[in-house]
């Protein structure tokens, strides 16, 4: 059985490169993967609030299960689930008991592409992921539901046409005026350059319409990976939004890497994100990754949308160690 069937099904599939194949027989296989990650924030929290004590614990554990079955020579069925548990970082030291569902979907894959149903990424996420290569990046997808990740009631279709990865999605909303749709194309050239363009739109239950255009370009060569994404659209009938994210990563031959990033976002003329990031990381092995990140948060008192910042945002220092299985 072709092991690329699941990964080609959708770029949104959150499998890991080191996922263990626990069963493979008669055209069916089952893979289990995940991560255990310590993340400690010092001085400031990611949202700009001050850490009152020594450290805020942002650790998390993820577990995913994915499987596929060959129905015939031209059709394969597959399914995927991923959940996450975080740490209760409060001083009472109580344990966190909630296991958050991230992905849960099933689909069919053939020569015509892949069609899946459930909680999954929308079409535009493959573009926002282009610049989501640093520690604090990745918010380009968070403006509206039809352009976001891990969305309930989503139908997603993906197909590879030559060098182009074409994706489309539709949200079947449970509430009135909550349907949405999106489409995106990412074309990869042989010389390591990728360009992408996407559009998404949805209704919201207060009667406003939302839409988003997102574009990206990246370049990968050897240990270098750099990307720029830009998005703008309508948040509601009164406020527009725009976001810019640039990131560059270089991995040296000794498995040490340096990452730099810049992100700026505005909603309705209010700045909601404005930071520089520098991260130093090291791959101890294929499974163990350690890093130290610094985020220079440039938000000032009065910035933000609706929830206006009362004081200038604090910078964040994050120490992390991630084990992937």
DAFENFEN-V12570 format. One record per residue. N is the residue number from 0. NEAR is the number of other C-alpha atoms within 8 Angstrom. D_LAST is the distance of its C-alpha to the last C-alpha in Angstrom with 1 decimal. Layout:
# DAFENFEN-V12570
n->N near->NEAR d_last->D_LAST
n->N near->NEAR d_last->D_LAST
This chain:
# DAFENFEN-V12570
n->0 near->4 d_last->22.3
n->1 near->4 d_last->21.4
n->2 near->6 d_last->17.6
n->3 near->6 d_last->18.8
n->4 near->9 d_last->20.4
n->5 near->10 d_last->17.8
n->6 near->10 d_last->17.0
n->7 near->11 d_last->20.8
n->8 near->13 d_last->21.5
n->9 near->12 d_last->21.0
n->10 near->8 d_last->19.7
n->11 near->9 d_last->18.8
n->12 near->11 d_last->16.0
n->13 near->5 d_last->12.9
n->14 near->10 d_last->10.3
n->15 near->9 d_last->7.5
n->16 near->4 d_last->8.4
n->17 near->9 d_last->5.5
n->18 near->11 d_last->5.6
n->19 near->8 d_last->7.2
n->20 near->9 d_last->10.9
n->21 near->8 d_last->12.4
n->22 near->8 d_last->15.9
n->23 near->9 d_last->18.1
n->24 near->6 d_last->21.8
n->25 near->4 d_last->25.0
n->26 near->8 d_last->23.6
n->27 near->11 d_last->20.9
n->28 near->12 d_last->17.2
n->29 near->12 d_last->14.3
n->30 near->12 d_last->10.7
n->31 near->12 d_last->8.1
n->32 near->14 d_last->5.2
n->33 near->13 d_last->5.4
n->34 near->11 d_last->5.9
n->35 near->10 d_last->8.4
n->36 near->11 d_last->11.2
n->37 near->12 d_last->14.6
n->38 near->12 d_last->17.3
n->39 near->12 d_last->20.9
n->40 near->16 d_last->23.9
n->41 near->12 d_last->27.2
n->42 near->13 d_last->30.7
n->43 near->14 d_last->30.1
n->44 near->14 d_last->27.8
n->45 near->7 d_last->26.4
n->46 near->5 d_last->29.3
n->47 near->13 d_last->31.8
n->48 near->9 d_last->32.8
n->49 near->9 d_last->33.4
n->50 near->12 d_last->31.1
n->51 near->5 d_last->33.8
n->52 near->5 d_last->32.2
n->53 near->7 d_last->30.0
n->54 near->9 d_last->26.6
n->55 near->11 d_last->25.2
n->56 near->11 d_last->21.7
n->57 near->11 d_last->19.6
n->58 near->10 d_last->16.2
n->59 near->12 d_last->13.9
n->60 near->11 d_last->11.1
n->61 near->11 d_last->9.9
n->62 near->11 d_last->9.1
n->63 near->12 d_last->9.9
n->64 near->11 d_last->11.6
n->65 near->12 d_last->13.5
n->66 near->11 d_last->16.2
n->67 near->12 d_last->19.2
n->68 near->10 d_last->22.6
n->69 near->11 d_last->25.3
n->70 near->8 d_last->28.5
n->71 near->6 d_last->30.7
n->72 near->5 d_last->30.7
n->73 near->7 d_last->30.8
n->74 near->11 d_last->28.8
n->75 near->13 d_last->25.2
n->76 near->12 d_last->24.0
n->77 near->13 d_last->20.5
n->78 near->11 d_last->18.9
n->79 near->13 d_last->16.1
n->80 near->11 d_last->15.3
n->81 near->13 d_last->13.3
n->82 near->12 d_last->14.4
n->83 near->12 d_last->14.2
n->84 near->12 d_last->15.8
n->85 near->10 d_last->17.5
n->86 near->10 d_last->19.6
n->87 near->9 d_last->23.3
n->88 near->8 d_last->24.6
n->89 near->6 d_last->28.2
n->90 near->4 d_last->30.3
n->91 near->4 d_last->30.8
n->92 near->7 d_last->27.4
n->93 near->6 d_last->26.9
n->94 near->6 d_last->23.5
n->95 near->8 d_last->21.9
n->96 near->5 d_last->22.1
n->97 near->5 d_last->21.5
n->98 near->8 d_last->18.4
n->99 near->7 d_last->18.9
n->100 near->8 d_last->18.7
n->101 near->11 d_last->17.5
n->102 near->12 d_last->17.6
n->103 near->12 d_last->19.4
n->104 near->12 d_last->21.2
n->105 near->11 d_last->22.4
n->106 near->11 d_last->24.2
n->107 near->11 d_last->26.0
n->108 near->14 d_last->25.7
n->109 near->9 d_last->28.5
n->110 near->6 d_last->30.4
n->111 near->6 d_last->31.7
n->112 near->11 d_last->28.4
n->113 near->14 d_last->26.0
n->114 near->12 d_last->27.2
n->115 near->11 d_last->25.1
n->116 near->12 d_last->26.1
n->117 near->12 d_last->24.6
n->118 near->13 d_last->22.7
n->119 near->17 d_last->21.4
n->120 near->13 d_last->22.1
n->121 near->18 d_last->25.7
n->122 near->14 d_last->27.0
n->123 near->17 d_last->27.4
n->124 near->13 d_last->23.8
n->125 near->11 d_last->23.2
n->126 near->16 d_last->25.9
n->127 near->15 d_last->24.9
n->128 near->9 d_last->21.4
n->129 near->13 d_last->23.3
n->130 near->17 d_last->24.1
n->131 near->9 d_last->21.1
n->132 near->11 d_last->19.5
n->133 near->13 d_last->20.4
n->134 near->7 d_last->19.6
n->135 near->6 d_last->22.4
n->136 near->11 d_last->23.1
n->137 near->10 d_last->22.7
n->138 near->7 d_last->25.7
n->139 near->12 d_last->27.6
n->140 near->12 d_last->26.4
n->141 near->9 d_last->27.5
n->142 near->10 d_last->31.3
n->143 near->13 d_last->31.9
n->144 near->10 d_last->30.1
n->145 near->13 d_last->30.7
n->146 near->16 d_last->28.8
n->147 near->14 d_last->25.9
n->148 near->11 d_last->22.4
n->149 near->10 d_last->21.4
n->150 near->12 d_last->25.0
n->151 near->8 d_last->26.3
n->152 near->10 d_last->28.7
n->153 near->15 d_last->27.7
n->154 near->12 d_last->28.6
n->155 near->16 d_last->26.9
n->156 near->12 d_last->28.0
n->157 near->15 d_last->26.6
n->158 near->12 d_last->28.0
n->159 near->10 d_last->27.9
n->160 near->7 d_last->31.4
n->161 near->4 d_last->31.7
n->162 near->8 d_last->30.1
n->163 near->10 d_last->30.0
n->164 near->11 d_last->27.3
n->165 near->12 d_last->29.4
n->166 near->14 d_last->28.1
n->167 near->13 d_last->30.2
n->168 near->13 d_last->29.6
n->169 near->13 d_last->31.9
n->170 near->14 d_last->31.5
n->171 near->10 d_last->33.6
n->172 near->10 d_last->34.4
n->173 near->5 d_last->35.4
n->174 near->6 d_last->37.9
n->175 near->7 d_last->41.0
n->176 near->10 d_last->40.6
n->177 near->13 d_last->36.8
n->178 near->10 d_last->36.1
n->179 near->14 d_last->34.6
n->180 near->12 d_last->33.7
n->181 near->16 d_last->32.2
n->182 near->13 d_last->32.1
n->183 near->15 d_last->30.6
n->184 near->11 d_last->30.7
n->185 near->13 d_last->28.6
n->186 near->10 d_last->30.2
n->187 near->10 d_last->28.7
n->188 near->8 d_last->31.3
n->189 near->5 d_last->30.9
n->190 near->4 d_last->31.6
n->191 near->9 d_last->28.4
n->192 near->11 d_last->30.0
n->193 near->12 d_last->29.0
n->194 near->11 d_last->31.2
n->195 near->12 d_last->30.7
n->196 near->12 d_last->32.9
n->197 near->14 d_last->32.4
n->198 near->12 d_last->34.5
n->199 near->14 d_last->33.8
n->200 near->14 d_last->36.2
n->201 near->14 d_last->36.5
n->202 near->12 d_last->39.0
n->203 near->11 d_last->38.7
n->204 near->9 d_last->40.6
n->205 near->5 d_last->43.1
n->206 near->7 d_last->44.5
n->207 near->9 d_last->43.1
n->208 near->12 d_last->41.4
n->209 near->13 d_last->38.4
n->210 near->12 d_last->37.4
n->211 near->13 d_last->35.3
n->212 near->11 d_last->35.4
n->213 near->14 d_last->32.5
n->214 near->12 d_last->32.5
n->215 near->15 d_last->30.2
n->216 near->12 d_last->30.3
n->217 near->13 d_last->27.8
n->218 near->11 d_last->28.0
n->219 near->10 d_last->25.4
n->220 near->7 d_last->26.5
n->221 near->4 d_last->24.8
n->222 near->10 d_last->23.0
n->223 near->11 d_last->24.8
n->224 near->11 d_last->23.7
n->225 near->12 d_last->26.3
n->226 near->13 d_last->27.1
n->227 near->13 d_last->29.8
n->228 near->16 d_last->29.9
n->229 near->12 d_last->32.9
n->230 near->12 d_last->33.6
n->231 near->11 d_last->36.7
n->232 near->11 d_last->38.1
n->233 near->12 d_last->39.9
n->234 near->14 d_last->38.4
n->235 near->9 d_last->41.5
n->236 near->7 d_last->45.2
n->237 near->6 d_last->45.9
n->238 near->10 d_last->42.9
n->239 near->12 d_last->41.1
n->240 near->14 d_last->37.8
n->241 near->11 d_last->36.5
n->242 near->12 d_last->33.4
n->243 near->12 d_last->32.6
n->244 near->14 d_last->29.4
n->245 near->12 d_last->29.0
n->246 near->15 d_last->26.1
n->247 near->12 d_last->25.8
n->248 near->14 d_last->23.0
n->249 near->10 d_last->23.6
n->250 near->10 d_last->21.2
n->251 near->8 d_last->23.2
n->252 near->6 d_last->22.9
n->253 near->4 d_last->21.9
n->254 near->9 d_last->18.6
n->255 near->11 d_last->20.4
n->256 near->11 d_last->20.8
n->257 near->11 d_last->23.3
n->258 near->14 d_last->23.3
n->259 near->12 d_last->26.3
n->260 near->13 d_last->27.1
n->261 near->11 d_last->30.0
n->262 near->13 d_last->30.2
n->263 near->12 d_last->33.5
n->264 near->12 d_last->34.1
n->265 near->12 d_last->37.3
n->266 near->13 d_last->38.4
n->267 near->9 d_last->42.2
n->268 near->8 d_last->43.0
n->269 near->9 d_last->40.9
n->270 near->13 d_last->38.2
n->271 near->12 d_last->35.0
n->272 near->11 d_last->32.6
n->273 near->12 d_last->33.7
n->274 near->12 d_last->31.5
n->275 near->12 d_last->30.5
n->276 near->15 d_last->27.1
n->277 near->11 d_last->26.2
n->278 near->13 d_last->22.7
n->279 near->11 d_last->22.0
n->280 near->12 d_last->18.4
n->281 near->10 d_last->17.0
n->282 near->11 d_last->14.0
n->283 near->9 d_last->13.9
n->284 near->6 d_last->11.5
n->285 near->7 d_last->9.2
n->286 near->11 d_last->6.4
n->287 near->11 d_last->9.2
n->288 near->13 d_last->11.7
n->289 near->12 d_last->14.9
n->290 near->11 d_last->17.8
n->291 near->11 d_last->21.2
n->292 near->12 d_last->22.8
n->293 near->11 d_last->26.4
n->294 near->12 d_last->27.8
n->295 near->10 d_last->31.6
n->296 near->12 d_last->32.5
n->297 near->10 d_last->35.9
n->298 near->13 d_last->36.7
n->299 near->9 d_last->40.1
n->300 near->10 d_last->41.8
n->301 near->8 d_last->42.9
n->302 near->11 d_last->40.0
n->303 near->11 d_last->37.8
n->304 near->10 d_last->38.6
n->305 near->4 d_last->40.5
n->306 near->5 d_last->38.6
n->307 near->9 d_last->40.4
n->308 near->11 d_last->39.1
n->309 near->6 d_last->41.6
n->310 near->7 d_last->40.8
n->311 near->10 d_last->39.2
n->312 near->15 d_last->35.5
n->313 near->12 d_last->33.8
n->314 near->12 d_last->31.5
n->315 near->15 d_last->27.9
n->316 near->12 d_last->26.0
n->317 near->11 d_last->22.3
n->318 near->12 d_last->20.2
n->319 near->11 d_last->16.4
n->320 near->11 d_last->13.4
n->321 near->12 d_last->9.9
n->322 near->10 d_last->6.6
n->323 near->11 d_last->3.8
n->324 near->10 d_last->0.0
